[in-house]
Amino acid sequence: MAEQPKGKVEVNPEECNGCGLCVESCPLKGLKLSDEPNENGVRPVQHVGEVCAGCGTCHYFCPETGAITVCRLDEHDDEEYPPAA
């Protein structure tokens, strides 16, 4: 049985500059750059699959404020909590 995700990643493709720092920093390799560029010519990051530890590493490595939001999921009630600072 697959492990339940411990976090949820939300990406704002309009804020992403396509640098890939978040992709490289993710310990579970749950992010990738899109195959298709957006209207700005940038290949924004995408969350792939259900893999997320909720650690927030991708958020902290991202140079663009507002491009990536990570919420930790509580295993008992599915509530979302922001990552620890």
N, C-alpha and C positions, 0 to 999 in steps of 0.2 A: 504494500500500500504506500502511495506517495505521501510525503510529509506535507502537511497543510502550510500554506504560505504564512509567514509571520508579519508580512507587511504588504503595502499596496503602493505602487508607483504611479504617479500621474505626471505626464509630460505635456507641456505647453509648446507645441511645435513652432509657434510664432516667436517665442523667446529663445529657442534653441539655436545656437550658432554652428552646430555640427562638428564641434572640435573633437569629440570622442573621449574626453577625459573621464566622463562618467562610465562609459563602456569599459575602459581599461581598469577603472577603480572598483567596479562591482565584484565582490568576492565570489558570487555565485554565477557570474556571467549571464545575468538575466536581462541585459540590455544589448541592443545593436543599433547601428545606424541604418536608416531607411534605405531601401534600394532606389527609391525615387526622390528627386529633389522637390522641395516645395516651391511656391511661387517666387521666393527670394533666391532660389538656386542653391539652397542649403538642404543637405540630407539630415533631417532631424532624427534624434534618437527615438527608439521604440522599445517598450517593455515586451519581452518575448516570453510566452508561456505564463505559468503561475508562480515562477520562482522569485521570491523576495524574502530576504531575512529581516527587513525593516530596520536595517542598521543606519541608513541615511548617508552612507559613504558617497554614493553618487551625487546626492544633493550638496554635500560639502565640497566635493571636487569641482562642481559646476561653476564656471565663472559668470554665468548669466543668472541674475536674480529672477526668480519666478519661473525658470524653465523646468525644474524638477521639484516635485513635492513627494515626500515619502511619509506614509502614515503607518505606524505599527498597529497590528490587529490584536485585540485581546482574544485569547483562545477560548474564553468562557462565554462571552456575550457578543462577539463580532463587532464590538465598538472600535472606532479608530482613535488613535492617540498620536500626536506629533512626535517625531523622533527626539531623543534626548539631545540637549545642546552640549 
